[in-house]
């Protein structure tokens, strides 16, 4: 079985976006208004205020992943609205 290469990032690469609250920088690719891919690096993980709070109040031994930061989500949507973050399939509802 041959794996087909994933060329999506070649066409529209990930864009660095800073959170409007904590200034953490992540890489983002917005495939549509409903789908967003986010890559966190170690500095962003440590700098995210919502992520830090979630870890402090989490039950010990928690295994569920941190899914979203509301402040970062707002920054991503605003970047897309301003045209700073391309939306690959820009079909608005």
JOZI-V243278 format. One line per field, one symbol per residue. phi: phi as a letter, one per 40 degrees, with the letter a starting at -180 (. if undefined). A space follows every 50 residues. Layout:
BEGIN
phi->???
END
This chain:
BEGIN
phi->.bcccccdcccbccbcbbcccbgcbbbbbbcacbbbbbbcbcccdccccc cccccccccdgdbccccabcccdcccccccccgcbcbdbcbcc
END
